Amino acid sequence: MLSQYLWISLLFAVIYMFYSSDHHRQILIKFLKENVDAAQTFFMEFNGEAIRKTEFDSSESLFTTDDLKRYNNLNDGLYLSVLGQIYDVTKGEKHYGKGAAYNAFVGRDASLAFVTGDFTEEGLIDDISSLSAQQTKDLYGWIQFYKDNYVYKGKLIGRYYDEDGNPTSEFYKYHEKLKIGEQEKSKEEEKKRMFPPCNIEWKIDVGTRVWCTKKSGGIERNWVGVPRMFYENPGSSNYRCACVNIQSKLYNENKGSLREYAGCAKGSTHCTIKQTEDTV
């Protein structure tokens, strides 16, 4: 009975130290880190939100390039790496097994090829410095896909993580470019809200038909708009069909980037563009 009271007293003393001050908390954490498993069990049982398990996860698996190469068969497992994060894709054998469409990704980090689709040896590499900010954002989509669908196994020592599993300068460069991609995406989405894409269809005997509705381009609004050629980049000959509210201030501010389709009524919500017409 006495020993039980001693344990209870010790428990309350530890709890008091943890919550009494930052200084005491740091001392306690430093002590408990000497026994990671004990620390995890104690804090997760007492309060799962107090300290996350990952803060103590110093035993995360680290793989060398040669280690990863071994996981290219069903006996050992099918592993791949994307930006230095390794996933077990064995359950996706029909996609990643021998002869399957994505087998080239197995046993290596071929991050670049996820975006470029270049499955040559020169393309199956982890160097993504050639990608644009928007392409970097596309690659992030793959990382989320693997997180959501496959088991994470650890980190690959090399370009993105060092021998201790800490992020390298390349890792931070990627995230800086990713931020730029997010900003560019926001600007692109804002342009689509301002000038929603037209509905478009093509028939061999009619040509291309463009038209606007209150939901065209997937952008719901309280106006319909009229089709216009929208040159998003000054000096470029490329354009897209945009629905424009010609009664708006926005239209007046961007007239220089908008042109009417030849042969179409100025205020019409739809327009048929004959193949023989020169719309530029």
Summary of the structure (lengths in Angstrom):
residues: 280
radius of gyration: 28.5
end to end distance: 92.0
largest distance: 97.6
contacts: 744
relative contact order: 0.07
helix: 44%
strand: 18%
